[in-house]
Structures are given as C-alpha cells and as structure tokens.
Amino acid sequence: MAADLIVTNARITTLDGVRPEATALAIRDGRFLAVGTDAAVRELRADATKTIDAGGRRLIPGLNDSHIHLIRGGLNYHLELRWDGVRSLGEALRMLRDQALRTPPPQWVRVVGGWSEFQFAERRMPSLREINESAPDTPVFVLHLYDRAWLNGAALRAVGYTRDTPDPPGGVIERDRHGNPTGLLIAKPNANILYATLARGPRLGPEDQANSTRHFMRELNRLGLTSIIDAGGGFQNYPEDYHVVEALHRAGQLTVRIAYNL
C-alpha cells in the first residue's frame, strides 16, 4: 500500500516505550501507515507520494490544550491586534495607531490578552492618554489578563458608558472627579464587566467568522496543537456561537479536533 506522504531524515518522538525514536513516517488517508527507519518507510513510496526531508528536525505527536477558548477566539481572531512578543510599549502603541487607521467603522481595535507589561522595555502598561492619542476616533478595547481593560473615548461612546451608568455587580467603572468614566474598567472581584463590555462590539458576518476561525486553527497548528477542549464561558452562547465550527466540521475543514463544555 503506497503512502500519500512520507517524512524522512527526522528525529521522531514516538511515545512508544519499546521504540521511542524513529527517523521516518508514512501517512495515508490522514492516518499513520508506518513509523520506522528511512529505508523501511521509503518502500511505501509511489509516483504520487509527497516526500519531505525533515533535515534532522524533531517531530512530536500533536499537542492537546485542555483549557482554551478556540470557538470564541476563532470567531474574533481577525478582529484582534496581537501584542504577543512585542518588545516595547512604544512599538505596541505604534501597532495600535496603524491598526486604528486601517480599521473600518463601526469595527473596534481589540487587544485581547496575550501580553504583559513585563515584556516591554518600559516595564509598564499603557496609559489612557497614550491609547487615546494613538486612536482618537476608532473605538479601542485593550484587555490585560482578567483584571482590567482600557477603553478610549470612542469606545466609551460606542458602549454608552456615562456618569449615569452604575457599576455592574462584580466590576468597577473608574471615574474622574466629576463622575465621568475615564475608560478604565476593573474586574472586582470577577471579569464579567470585561466580557460584557467586549460583547457590545460589532461582530463579523458568518463567512468572515469562518475564515477567521480557520486562520486561528492554523495558528494553533503552527504551535503544535492538533486537539483542544474548549472551555466556553465569556458570553459564548450555545447554539449561535457554535454554528461556525459545526459548519467547518461538516465541510471537513477543521484542522483541530474539538471537544467542548457547555
């Protein structure tokens, strides 16, 4: 039986106690056909077989993330600006400014986690003044962990928070000396105010959500994930927020195996 794909010249972690290492593998119809030596696996090659020389790189089995928000993250991936790995706050603010200039109304610029002030050379968080100067007209929502979020003036206007808006249960809307919201939201003691505010932003259409989800799964694949357990929560509602992954599953376009909790 010929293989569809053969990978050779690799250092493969098999997780087999009897034979923990191999140098080659063969795939047919999306499943392993053989794992072994280069010579043995090459016997399964045919004219149509794709062959990859791994160049001595390490291959490992796909990873599982047992607590992740793929479904919600996928729907919104194309809406987010990522600060992961950005080395300076100045660079992060430049990215924010550039993203605001190319974001069409009524969409927001969203920085949703994945960063810490300790990654920046300045060793501090952005100020509301800096966020407003970077994006004076486009709504901006910047989330830090699950403890706080910053909204610029345009975002405050978009969500309708005013001096008459009461603090929600479990959250604080910081106010100036006149009682007007400054744009800082504090999760105290839970993050409901952050999720609820983010959920007020405009959503993508179904086709764009599907494209966004495919790209998010490919990013997870790039990091080695092939299966996940979606933890739900965060204003993620069944069944409406699950239509996209169900449609991708029916179309055979899921590149990550998904289990989820409701």
VEXKE-78860 format. One record per residue: residue number from 0; residue in one letter; chain; z, x, y of N, C-alpha, C in turn. Coordinates in steps of 0.2 Angstrom, whole numbers. Atoms other than C-alpha are relative to their C-alpha. Layout:
VEXKE-78860
   n res chain   nup neast nnorth  caup caeast canorth   cup ceast cnorth
 NUM   a     A     Z     X      Y     Z      X       Y     Z     X      Y
...
//
This chain:
VEXKE-78860
   n res chain   nup neast nnorth  caup caeast canorth   cup ceast cnorth
   0   m     A     0     4     -6     0      0       0     0     4      6
   1   a     A     0    -5     -6    -5      8      17     4    -3      5
   2   a     A    -5     1     -6     6      9      32    -4    -2      6
   3   d     A     3     2     -7     2      1      49     2     6      5
   4   l     A    -2    -5     -4    12     15      57     4     6     -4
   5   i     A    -4    -5      3    18     32      52     3     5      5
   6   v     A    -3    -5     -4    30     44      61     2     6     -4
   7   t     A    -1    -6      3    31     62      56     4     5      5
   8   n     A    -3    -6     -4    40     78      62     6    -3      4
   9   a     A    -6     3     -3    56     68      66     6     3     -3
  10   r     A    -7    -1      3    74     70      64     3    -7      0
  11   i     A    -2     7      1    79     53      57     7    -1     -3
  12   t     A    -6     2      2    96     47      56     0    -7     -4
  13   t     A     1     6      4    96     35      41     6    -4     -1
  14   l     A    -6     3      2   114     30      39     1    -2     -7
  15   d     A     0     0      7   111     32      21     5     6     -3
  16   g     A    -4    -5      2   126     41      13    -3     5     -5
  17   v     A     3    -5      5   116     49      -1    -6     4      4
  18   r     A     6    -3     -4   101     54      11     1    -1      7
  19   p     A    -1     2     -7   107     54      29    -5     3      5
  20   e     A     6    -3     -5    92     64      36    -7    -1     -4
  21   a     A     7     0      2    73     62      34    -4     2      6
  22   t     A     5    -3     -5    58     68      43    -6    -5      2
  23   a     A     5     4     -1    46     54      42     1    -7     -2
  24   l     A     0     7      2    44     35      40    -6    -4      1
  25   a     A     6     4      0    31     22      37     2    -7      1
  26   i     A    -1     7     -2    30      4      44    -6    -4     -2
  27   r     A     6     5      1    20    -11      38     3    -7      1
  28   d     A    -2     6     -2    21    -28      45     7    -1      3
  29   g     A    -6     0     -4    35    -24      56     7     2     -4
  30   r     A    -5    -1      4    46    -18      41    -1     7     -3
  31   f     A     1    -6      3    50     -1      34    -3     0     -7
  32   l     A     3    -1      6    39      4      20     2     6     -4
  33   a     A    -3    -6      4    46     21      16     3     4      6
  34   v     A    -4    -5     -5    58     34      24     1     6     -5
  35   g     A    -1    -6      4    57     52      17    -3     6      4
  36   t     A     2    -6     -2    48     68      19    -7    -1      3
  37   d     A     6     1     -3    32     71      29    -6    -1     -5
  38   a     A     5     0      5    22     75      14     0    -7     -4
  39   a     A    -1     6      4    28     59       4    -3    -6      4
  40   v     A     2     6     -4    25     47      19    -7     0      2
  41   r     A     7    -1     -2     8     54      23    -5    -3     -6
  42   e     A     4     3      5     2     47       6    -1    -7      1
  43   l     A     1     7     -2     3     30      14    -4    -1      5
  44   r     A     4     0     -5    -9     34      27    -7    -3     -2
  45   a     A     7     2      1   -26     25      28    -4     1      7
  46   d     A     4    -1     -6   -40     25      41     3    -4      6
  47   a     A    -3     4     -5   -32     11      51     7     2      2
  48   t     A    -7    -2     -1   -15     19      51     1     4      7
  49   k     A    -2    -4     -6    -7     24      68     5     5     -2
  50   t     A    -4    -6      2     1     41      66     3     3      7
  51   i     A    -3    -3     -6    14     48      79     4     6     -3
  52   d     A    -3    -7      1    20     66      79     6    -1      5
  53   a     A    -6     1     -4    38     64      85     3     7      3
  54   g     A    -2    -7     -3    39     83      90     7     2     -1
  55   g     A    -7    -2      1    56     85      82     5    -4      3
  56   r     A    -5     4     -4    64     72      92     5    -4     -5
  57   r     A    -5     4      4    79     62      85    -2    -7      0
  58   l     A     1     7      0    76     44      79     6    -3     -3
  59   i     A    -6     4      2    90     32      76    -1    -7     -1
  60   p     A     1     8      0    92     14      70     1    -3      6
  61   g     A    -1     4     -6    91      1      83     7    -1      2
  62   l     A    -7     1     -2   107     -2      93     1    -7      1
  63   n     A    -1     7     -1   116    -19      94     6     0      6
  64   d     A    -5     1     -5   125    -24     110     4    -6     -1
  65   s     A    -4     6      2   139    -36     105     2    -4      6
  66   h     A    -2     4     -6   143    -42     123    -5     2      6
  67   i     A     5    -2     -5   128    -43     135    -2    -7      3
  68   h     A     3     6     -3   120    -56     146    -7     0      1
  69   l     A     7     0      0   102    -55     141    -3    -6      3
  70   i     A     4     6     -2    97    -73     144     1    -1      7
  71   r     A     0     0     -8   104    -74     162    -3     6      3
  72   g     A     3    -6     -2    99    -56     165    -7     0      0
  73   g     A     7     0      1    82    -59     159    -4    -5      5
  74   l     A     2     5     -5    79    -75     170    -1     3      7
  75   n     A    -1    -2     -6    84    -65     185    -2     8      1
  76   y     A     1    -7      0    78    -47     181    -5     2      6
  77   h     A     5    -2     -5    63    -47     193     3    -2      7
  78   l     A    -3     2     -6    74    -54     207     5     6      3
  79   e     A    -5    -5     -2    86    -39     207    -2     7      2
  80   l     A     0    -7     -2    87    -22     216     5     4     -4
  81   r     A    -5    -4      4    95     -9     204     2     6      4
  82   w     A    -3    -6     -3   106      4     211     3     5     -5
  83   d     A    -2    -4      5   109     12     194    -2     7      1
  84   g     A     2    -7     -1   110     31     196    -2     2      6
  85   v     A     2    -2     -6   106     31     214     6     5      3
  86   r     A    -5    -5     -2   115     47     221     3    -1      7
  87   s     A    -4     1     -7   119     42     239    -1    -7      2
  88   l     A     0     6     -4   123     27     249    -5    -1      4
  89   g     A     6     1     -4   110     31     261    -6    -1     -3
  90   e     A     6     1      4    97     31     248     0    -8     -2
  91   a     A    -1     7      2   104     14     242    -2    -5      5
  92   l     A     1     5     -6   103      6     259    -7     1      2
  93   r     A     7    -1     -1    85     13     261    -4    -5     -5
  94   m     A     4     5      5    80      4     245     1    -7      2
  95   l     A    -2     7     -2    89    -12     251    -5    -2      6
  96   r     A     4     2     -6    79    -11     268    -7    -1     -3
  97   d     A     7     1      2    62     -8     259    -1    -6     -5
  98   q     A     1     6      4    66    -22     246     0    -6      5
  99   a     A     0     6     -4    70    -34     260    -7    -1      4
 100   l     A     7     0     -4    53    -30     269    -5    -3     -5
 101   r     A     5     3      5    44    -35     253     2    -6     -4
 102   t     A    -2     6      3    54    -50     248    -2    -6      4
 103   p     A     3     6     -4    45    -66     252     5    -6      1
 104   p     A    -4     6     -1    55    -81     259    -2    -5     -5
 105   p     A    -7     0     -2    65    -90     253     4     4     -5
 106   q     A    -4    -4      4    70    -77     240     5     5      3
 107   w     A    -5    -4     -2    85    -66     241    -1     7     -2
 108   v     A    -1    -7      4    88    -47     238     7     0     -3
 109   r     A    -6     0      3   101    -46     225     1     7     -4
 110   v     A    -2    -5      4   110    -31     219     6    -2     -4
 111   v     A    -5     3      4   120    -37     204     3     5     -5
 112   g     A    -3    -4      4   131    -24     197    -4     6     -2
 113   g     A     3    -6      2   127     -8     188     1     6      4
 114   w     A    -1    -5     -5   133      3     202     8     1      2
 115   s     A    -7    -1     -2   150     11     208    -1     5      6
 116   e     A     0    -4     -5   154     19     224     1     8     -2
 117   f     A    -1    -7      2   159     35     214    -6     3     -2
 118   q     A     6    -3      2   141     38     210    -3     3      7
 119   f     A     3    -2     -7   137     40     229     3     7      2
 120   a     A    -3    -6     -3   139     57     238     5    -2      5
 121   e     A    -5     2     -5   148     47     251     6    -2     -2
 122   r     A    -6     2      3   161     41     239     3    -6      3
 123   r     A    -3     6     -3   162     24     247    -5    -6     -1
 124   m     A     4     6      0   155      6     247    -4    -1      6
 125   p     A     3     1     -7   143      0     260     4    -5      4
 126   s     A    -3     4     -5   149     -9     275    -4    -6      1
 127   l     A     4     6     -2   144    -27     280    -5     2      6
 128   r     A     4    -2     -5   137    -19     296    -6     4     -3
 129   e     A     6    -4      3   126     -7     286    -5    -5     -4
 130   i     A     4     4      4   120    -21     275    -4    -5      5
 131   n     A     3     4     -5   116    -32     290    -6     4      4
 132   e     A     5    -4     -4   107    -18     299    -6     1     -5
 133   s     A     5    -2      5    97    -14     283    -5    -6     -1
 134   a     A     4     7      1    91    -33     281     3    -5      4
 135   p     A    -2     5     -4    94    -43     296    -2    -7     -1
 136   d     A     3     7      1    83    -58     291    -1    -2     -7
 137   t     A     0     2      7    82    -58     272     7    -1     -3
 138   p     A    -7     1      3    97    -65     263     1     6     -5
 139   v     A    -2    -6      5   106    -51     253     7    -2     -3
 140   f     A    -6     1      3   119    -53     240     1     7     -4
 141   v     A    -1    -6      3   127    -37     234     7    -1     -4
 142   l     A    -5     1      4   139    -38     219     3     7     -2
 143   h     A    -3    -6      2   152    -25     215     5    -2     -6
 144   l     A    -4     1      6   159    -26     197     1    -8      0
 145   y     A    -2     7      0   168    -43     196     5    -2      5
 146   d     A    -5     1     -4   179    -41     210    -2    -2      7
 147   r     A     2     2     -6   169    -44     226    -8     0      1
 148   a     A     7     0     -2   152    -47     234     0    -1      8
 149   w     A     2     0     -7   144    -45     251    -6    -4      1
 150   l     A     6     4     -2   133    -57     259    -2     2      8
 151   n     A     2    -1     -7   123    -53     275     0    -7      4
 152   g     A     0     6     -4   122    -65     289    -5    -5     -2
 153   a     A     5     5      3   106    -73     282     2    -3     -6
 154   a     A    -3     3      7   114    -76     265     5    -5      2
 155   l     A    -5     5     -2   129    -84     274    -3    -6      2
 156   r     A     3     6     -2   117    -96     282    -4    -4     -5
 157   a     A     4     3      6   107    -99     266     5    -4     -4
 158   v     A    -5     4      4   123   -104     257     4    -5      3
 159   g     A    -3     4     -4   130   -113     271     8     1      1
 160   y     A    -7    -1     -1   147   -105     272     2     1      8
 161   t     A    -2     0     -7   155   -108     289     8     0      0
 162   r     A    -8     0     -1   173   -108     297     3    -6     -4
 163   d     A    -3     7      3   175   -126     289    -1     0     -7
 164   t     A     1     0      7   171   -120     272     7     2     -3
 165   p     A    -7    -2      3   188   -120     262    -1     6     -6
 166   d     A     0    -5      6   192   -105     250     0    -4     -7
 167   p     A     0     3      7   187   -111     232     6     2     -4
 168   p     A    -5    -2      4   200   -111     219    -2     7     -4
 169   g     A     1    -6      4   202    -93     212    -4     5      4
 170   g     A     4    -4     -4   192    -85     227     2     0      7
 171   v     A    -2    -1     -7   194    -79     245    -7     1      4
 172   i     A     5    -2     -5   181    -80     259     3     3      6
 173   e     A    -3    -4     -6   186    -66     271    -3    -3      6
 174   r     A     2     3     -7   186    -72     289     2     5      6
 175   d     A    -1    -4     -6   186    -64     306     6    -4      4
 176   r     A    -6     3     -4   200    -68     319    -2    -7      3
 177   h     A     2     6     -2   190    -83     324    -1    -5     -6
 178   g     A     0     4      6   190    -90     306    -7     0     -3
 179   n     A     7     0      3   171    -87     303     0     5     -6
 180   p     A     1    -4      5   166    -80     287    -3     7      2
 181   t     A     3    -6     -2   162    -61     288    -5     2     -5
 182   g     A     5    -1      5   152    -61     272     3     4     -6
 183   l     A    -3    -3      6   164    -53     260     4    -6     -4
 184   l     A    -3     5      5   169    -64     245     4     4     -5
 185   i     A    -5    -4      4   184    -58     235     2    -5     -6
 186   a     A    -2     4      6   187    -64     217     8     1     -1
 187   k     A    -8     0      0   206    -68     217     3    -6     -3
 188   p     A     0    -5      5   210    -70     203    -6     1     -5
 189   n     A     6     0      4   193    -74     195    -6     0      4
 190   a     A     6    -2     -3   175    -71     198    -4    -7      1
 191   n     A     4     6      0   170    -90     199    -4     0      7
 192   i     A     3     0     -6   167    -88     218    -7     4      0
 193   l     A     6    -4      0   154    -74     215    -5    -3     -4
 194   y     A     5     3      4   145    -83     201    -3    -6      4
 195   a     A     2     7     -4   145   -100     211    -5     2      6
 196   t     A     4    -2     -5   138    -91     226    -7     2     -2
 197   l     A     7    -2      2   124    -82     217    -4    -5     -3
 198   a     A     4     6      3   119    -98     208    -3    -4      5
 199   r     A     3     4     -5   115   -105     225    -7     3      2
 200   g     A     6    -3     -2   100    -93     227    -6    -3     -4
 201   p     A     6     3      3    82    -99     223    -2     4     -7
 202   r     A     1    -2      7    76    -97     205    -8     2      0
 203   l     A     7     0      2    59    -91     198    -2    -6     -3
 204   g     A     3     6      4    47   -103     191     0     2     -8
 205   p     A    -1    -1      7    46   -104     172    -5     6     -3
 206   e     A     4    -5      2    31    -92     170     3     7      2
 207   d     A    -3    -6     -3    39    -79     181     7     2     -4
 208   q     A    -7    -1      4    56    -81     171    -2     3     -6
 209   a     A     2    -3      7    47    -77     155    -3     7      1
 210   n     A     2    -7     -1    38    -62     162     6     5      2
 211   s     A    -6    -4     -1    55    -56     169     4     1     -6
 212   t     A    -3    -1      6    63    -59     153    -3     5     -5
 213   r     A     4    -5      5    50    -49     143     1     7      3
 214   h     A    -1    -7     -3    52    -34     156     7     2     -1
 215   f     A    -7    -2      1    71    -35     154     1     2     -7
 216   m     A    -1    -2      7    70    -34     135    -3     7     -1
 217   r     A     3    -7      1    58    -19     136     5     5      3
 218   e     A    -5    -5     -3    71    -10     147     6     1     -5
 219   l     A    -5    -1      5    84    -14     134    -3     4     -6
 220   n     A     3    -4      5    72     -7     121     0     7      1
 221   r     A     0    -7     -2    70      9     131     6     3     -1
 222   l     A    -7    -3      1    89     11     130     2     0     -8
 223   g     A    -1     0      7    88      9     111     3    -6     -3
 224   l     A    -3     6      3    94     -9     109    -6    -4     -3
 225   t     A     5     5      4    85    -20      96     3    -6     -2
 226   s     A    -3     7      1    98    -34      94     6     0      5
 227   i     A    -5     2     -5   111    -42     105     4    -6     -2
 228   i     A    -3     6      0   124    -55     106     1    -2      7
 229   d     A    -1     2     -7   123    -65     122     6    -4      1
 230   a     A    -7     2     -1   140    -69     129     0    -7      4
 231   g     A     0     6     -4   135    -84     140     4     1      6
 232   g     A    -5     0     -6   146    -89     155    -4     1      6
 233   g     A     3    -1     -6   142    -86     173    -5    -5      3
 234   f     A     5     6     -2   134   -103     177    -6     0     -4
 235   q     A     6     1      5   122   -101     162     1    -6     -4
 236   n     A    -1     7      3   119   -118     156    -5    -1     -6
 237   y     A     4     2      5   113   -125     140    -2    -7      0
 238   p     A     6    -4      3    99   -130     136    -5     3      5
 239   e     A     5    -2     -5    90   -127     153    -1     7      0
 240   d     A     1    -7     -1    93   -109     154    -2     4     -6
 241   y     A     2    -3      6    88   -106     136    -7    -1     -2
 242   h     A     7     2      2    71   -113     136    -5     6      0
 243   v     A     4    -6     -1    63    -96     141     0     4     -7
 244   v     A    -1    -5      6    70    -86     126    -3    -4     -6
 245   e     A     2     4      6    66   -101     114    -8     0      0
 246   a     A     7     0      0    48   -101     120    -3     7     -2
 247   l     A     2    -7      2    46    -82     119     1     1     -8
 248   h     A    -1     0      7    53    -84     101    -5    -3     -4
 249   r     A     6     4      4    40    -97      96    -6     4      1
 250   a     A     6    -3     -2    27    -86     104     0     7     -4
 251   g     A    -1    -6      3    33    -71      94     0     6      5
 252   q     A     0    -5     -5    36    -61     110     7     3      1
 253   l     A    -7    -3     -1    55    -57     108     0     7     -3
 254   t     A     0    -7      3    57    -38     106     7     2     -1
 255   v     A    -7    -1      2    76    -40     104     2    -6     -4
 256   r     A    -2     5      4    84    -50      91     7    -3      4
 257   i     A    -5     3     -5    96    -63     100     4    -5     -4
 258   a     A    -5     6      2   112    -72      94     4    -1      6
 259   y     A    -3     1     -6   121    -81     107     6    -5     -1
 260   n     A    -6     4      0   138    -90     110    -1    -6      6
 261   l     A     0     5     -5   138   -107     119     7    -2      3
//
